[in-house]
Amino acid sequence: MSLKRKDLLSIASLSAEEIRLILETAESFKEVSGREIKKVPALRGKTVVNLFFEPSTRTRTSFELAAKRLSADVINFVPSSSSVTKGESLIDTARNIEAMRADMIVLRHPAAGSAETLAATVRASVINGGDGWHEHPTQALLDLFTIQEKKRTIQGLRVAIVGDLAHSRVARSNIQALTKLGAEVRAVGPPTMMPVGLERLGVRVTYRMDEGIRGADVIMMLRLQIERQGRALFPSLREYATLYGLNADRLKLAEAGALVMHPGPINRGVEIASDVADSVSSVILEQVTNGVAVRMGVLYLLSGAAA
Ligand code: CP
């Protein structure tokens, strides 16, 4: 089976079957990163452009590594040293990149819907590397991959997503992905950071941390998206940490062997205590490792190489 689509724009647009295909393909690529020579020729001759209009450590680096491990040529476009500073638009920038025969564009942009707009404009495959508050599909896919690796299945797991859900594209993508694969999702956070209508997606909403993480198999902590909030949604970081931070005592409320996850970057001492982030329960760095395999799978499937 192949992924019969040009672009990967959202989890909402993927079927459960397509999600499973990406996870299976990533599984077959994970072994490549453990080799001494971490390279296969699957995308030889293809060109991947990372077009990042927002800062990134994990997503940009792992897309670059994923493309290079598949033997593609990779260009990292840096807006601050490009003609974007002279007023060139996203679409014109992308059209010019495509004119140089780029095959795939990974876009991170502050505007929700930007990846969809770009995909409708260019012939190259577009992969959404995070668009505003909207979605971050490859983050959710690597999160699913990590959970499945540890717990064997997603079906029936109780997953608590904790924090600033309102501004989190990671939460939006994960809610879609987890519910499609049959997990029971709980959204936990202050009312000011809770989007309306989550119940319609089959999510249980609670404003009480202890209730939300009791008996959870997976606790997914979110970063406070202060840069997107625009106004204070909580009296102080100290109060936020007291009410919604994950510490060692709170972790005891979860199921034995519960996984602690975080998409990064983490704010130690705010949403997660340092000892919990570095504990045996934490799979935060394994998420990062798996991100390369998942992005290799996505690039491969979208390249048409699997058809
Ligand atoms: N998780 C994530 O998207 O991290 P970066 O912002 O560093 O890419």
Residues whose N, C-alpha, C, O or C-beta is under 5 A from the ligand:
A	BS01	CP	P55 S56 T57 R58 T59 R60 P263 G264 P265
